[in-house]
Amino acid sequence: MRDNMPSNQRGIRVALLFALAAYRLQGYYEHGQWLTDAQGGTLASEWLERSKISMPFDERRRLSSLSDQFARDIASQLSREAGLYTAHEMMEALDPIYYSEIAESLLDACKRILDEQITSS
């Protein structure tokens, strides 16, 4: 996961949403299975712990659920080959020195998803 974590809460949520979606897509394309809610929650907890960040359980669960929806939306719009490439690009983009236009556009989509959640609440 990125070592250069954003310092604000919105940035942390965007990064976590992106990372969880990346892991969900990777699992789907490599193993043909989606992560369960429990696996997504565990992954979120581990990711936050490594970054020395705390987040309430309900927020982790919400972001895990959003990442599942996001990953499934991505997969539904892509061929298997394009999905594999996209998942790879997202996983690579978790490294702060790796740049990917695809990953940047998906990171922007994560921002929009969270912004929409805020305005609809």
LOKOL-619191 format. One record per residue (C-alpha): residue number from 0; x, z, y; residue in three letters. Coordinates in steps of 0.1 Angstrom, whole numbers. Example, Ala and Ser with C-alpha at 12.3 -4.5 7.8 and 13.67 -1.06 7.14 Angstrom:
<atom nr="0" u="123" w="78" v="-45" rest="Ala"/>
<atom nr="1" u="137" w="71" v="-11" rest="Ser"/>
***
This chain:
<atom nr="0" u="0" w="0" v="0" rest="Met"/>
<atom nr="1" u="11" w="-5" v="36" rest="Arg"/>
<atom nr="2" u="36" w="20" v="49" rest="Asp"/>
<atom nr="3" u="27" w="11" v="85" rest="Asn"/>
<atom nr="4" u="-7" w="26" v="83" rest="Met"/>
<atom nr="5" u="-28" w="23" v="115" rest="Pro"/>
<atom nr="6" u="-31" w="56" v="133" rest="Ser"/>
<atom nr="7" u="-67" w="54" v="144" rest="Asn"/>
<atom nr="8" u="-97" w="62" v="122" rest="Gln"/>
<atom nr="9" u="-112" w="27" v="124" rest="Arg"/>
<atom nr="10" u="-78" w="11" v="115" rest="Gly"/>
<atom nr="11" u="-75" w="34" v="85" rest="Ile"/>
<atom nr="12" u="-110" w="25" v="73" rest="Arg"/>
<atom nr="13" u="-104" w="-12" v="77" rest="Val"/>
<atom nr="14" u="-71" w="-9" v="58" rest="Ala"/>
<atom nr="15" u="-87" w="11" v="30" rest="Leu"/>
<atom nr="16" u="-117" w="-14" v="28" rest="Leu"/>
<atom nr="17" u="-92" w="-43" v="25" rest="Phe"/>
<atom nr="18" u="-70" w="-26" v="-1" rest="Ala"/>
<atom nr="19" u="-99" w="-16" v="-23" rest="Leu"/>
<atom nr="20" u="-114" w="-51" v="-21" rest="Ala"/>
<atom nr="21" u="-80" w="-65" v="-31" rest="Ala"/>
<atom nr="22" u="-77" w="-42" v="-61" rest="Tyr"/>
<atom nr="23" u="-113" w="-50" v="-71" rest="Arg"/>
<atom nr="24" u="-106" w="-87" v="-70" rest="Leu"/>
<atom nr="25" u="-73" w="-84" v="-88" rest="Gln"/>
<atom nr="26" u="-91" w="-65" v="-116" rest="Gly"/>
<atom nr="27" u="-119" w="-90" v="-118" rest="Tyr"/>
<atom nr="28" u="-97" w="-120" v="-120" rest="Tyr"/>
<atom nr="29" u="-70" w="-105" v="-143" rest="Glu"/>
<atom nr="30" u="-92" w="-86" v="-166" rest="His"/>
<atom nr="31" u="-127" w="-100" v="-161" rest="Gly"/>
<atom nr="32" u="-141" w="-66" v="-151" rest="Gln"/>
<atom nr="33" u="-151" w="-50" v="-118" rest="Trp"/>
<atom nr="34" u="-139" w="-15" v="-111" rest="Leu"/>
<atom nr="35" u="-165" w="11" v="-115" rest="Thr"/>
<atom nr="36" u="-176" w="33" v="-86" rest="Asp"/>
<atom nr="37" u="-156" w="62" v="-101" rest="Ala"/>
<atom nr="38" u="-125" w="40" v="-104" rest="Gln"/>
<atom nr="39" u="-130" w="28" v="-68" rest="Gly"/>
<atom nr="40" u="-133" w="64" v="-56" rest="Gly"/>
<atom nr="41" u="-102" w="75" v="-75" rest="Thr"/>
<atom nr="42" u="-83" w="46" v="-61" rest="Leu"/>
<atom nr="43" u="-94" w="54" v="-25" rest="Ala"/>
<atom nr="44" u="-84" w="91" v="-30" rest="Ser"/>
<atom nr="45" u="-49" w="81" v="-43" rest="Glu"/>
<atom nr="46" u="-44" w="56" v="-15" rest="Trp"/>
<atom nr="47" u="-53" w="81" v="11" rest="Leu"/>
<atom nr="48" u="-32" w="108" v="-5" rest="Glu"/>
<atom nr="49" u="-1" w="86" v="-6" rest="Arg"/>
<atom nr="50" u="-6" w="79" v="31" rest="Ser"/>
<atom nr="51" u="-11" w="117" v="37" rest="Lys"/>
<atom nr="52" u="-46" w="110" v="52" rest="Ile"/>
<atom nr="53" u="-77" w="129" v="44" rest="Ser"/>
<atom nr="54" u="-113" w="115" v="45" rest="Met"/>
<atom nr="55" u="-146" w="131" v="36" rest="Pro"/>
<atom nr="56" u="-159" w="122" v="1" rest="Phe"/>
<atom nr="57" u="-190" w="105" v="14" rest="Asp"/>
<atom nr="58" u="-169" w="82" v="36" rest="Glu"/>
<atom nr="59" u="-146" w="73" v="7" rest="Arg"/>
<atom nr="60" u="-176" w="66" v="-14" rest="Arg"/>
<atom nr="61" u="-192" w="44" v="13" rest="Arg"/>
<atom nr="62" u="-160" w="24" v="18" rest="Leu"/>
<atom nr="63" u="-157" w="20" v="-20" rest="Ser"/>
<atom nr="64" u="-192" w="6" v="-21" rest="Ser"/>
<atom nr="65" u="-186" w="-17" v="8" rest="Leu"/>
<atom nr="66" u="-154" w="-29" v="-9" rest="Ser"/>
<atom nr="67" u="-173" w="-37" v="-40" rest="Asp"/>
<atom nr="68" u="-199" w="-57" v="-21" rest="Gln"/>
<atom nr="69" u="-171" w="-75" v="-1" rest="Phe"/>
<atom nr="70" u="-151" w="-84" v="-32" rest="Ala"/>
<atom nr="71" u="-181" w="-97" v="-51" rest="Arg"/>
<atom nr="72" u="-191" w="-118" v="-21" rest="Asp"/>
<atom nr="73" u="-156" w="-133" v="-20" rest="Ile"/>
<atom nr="74" u="-157" w="-140" v="-57" rest="Ala"/>
<atom nr="75" u="-191" w="-156" v="-55" rest="Ser"/>
<atom nr="76" u="-179" w="-181" v="-30" rest="Gln"/>
<atom nr="77" u="-147" w="-192" v="-47" rest="Leu"/>
<atom nr="78" u="-137" w="-211" v="-78" rest="Ser"/>
<atom nr="79" u="-117" w="-191" v="-103" rest="Arg"/>
<atom nr="80" u="-84" w="-207" v="-91" rest="Glu"/>
<atom nr="81" u="-92" w="-200" v="-55" rest="Ala"/>
<atom nr="82" u="-102" w="-165" v="-63" rest="Gly"/>
<atom nr="83" u="-70" w="-158" v="-82" rest="Leu"/>
<atom nr="84" u="-50" w="-171" v="-52" rest="Tyr"/>
<atom nr="85" u="-70" w="-151" v="-28" rest="Thr"/>
<atom nr="86" u="-66" w="-119" v="-48" rest="Ala"/>
<atom nr="87" u="-29" w="-125" v="-50" rest="His"/>
<atom nr="88" u="-26" w="-131" v="-13" rest="Glu"/>
<atom nr="89" u="-46" w="-99" v="-6" rest="Met"/>
<atom nr="90" u="-24" w="-78" v="-29" rest="Met"/>
<atom nr="91" u="8" w="-93" v="-14" rest="Glu"/>
<atom nr="92" u="-5" w="-85" v="21" rest="Ala"/>
<atom nr="93" u="-6" w="-48" v="12" rest="Leu"/>
<atom nr="94" u="32" w="-51" v="18" rest="Asp"/>
<atom nr="95" u="37" w="-48" v="56" rest="Pro"/>
<atom nr="96" u="64" w="-75" v="56" rest="Ile"/>
<atom nr="97" u="42" w="-101" v="40" rest="Tyr"/>
<atom nr="98" u="21" w="-124" v="62" rest="Tyr"/>
<atom nr="99" u="-9" w="-144" v="49" rest="Ser"/>
<atom nr="100" u="-34" w="-162" v="70" rest="Glu"/>
<atom nr="101" u="-60" w="-158" v="43" rest="Ile"/>
<atom nr="102" u="-54" w="-120" v="42" rest="Ala"/>
<atom nr="103" u="-56" w="-118" v="80" rest="Glu"/>
<atom nr="104" u="-89" w="-136" v="80" rest="Ser"/>
<atom nr="105" u="-102" w="-112" v="53" rest="Leu"/>
<atom nr="106" u="-89" w="-83" v="73" rest="Leu"/>
<atom nr="107" u="-109" w="-95" v="102" rest="Asp"/>
<atom nr="108" u="-139" w="-98" v="79" rest="Ala"/>
<atom nr="109" u="-133" w="-61" v="70" rest="Cys"/>
<atom nr="110" u="-134" w="-52" v="107" rest="Lys"/>
<atom nr="111" u="-167" w="-71" v="111" rest="Arg"/>
<atom nr="112" u="-182" w="-54" v="81" rest="Ile"/>
<atom nr="113" u="-174" w="-19" v="95" rest="Leu"/>
<atom nr="114" u="-185" w="-28" v="130" rest="Asp"/>
<atom nr="115" u="-218" w="-40" v="115" rest="Glu"/>
<atom nr="116" u="-222" w="-8" v="96" rest="Gln"/>
<atom nr="117" u="-217" w="12" v="128" rest="Ile"/>
<atom nr="118" u="-242" w="-8" v="148" rest="Thr"/>
<atom nr="119" u="-268" w="-7" v="120" rest="Ser"/>
<atom nr="120" u="-265" w="31" v="116" rest="Ser"/>
***
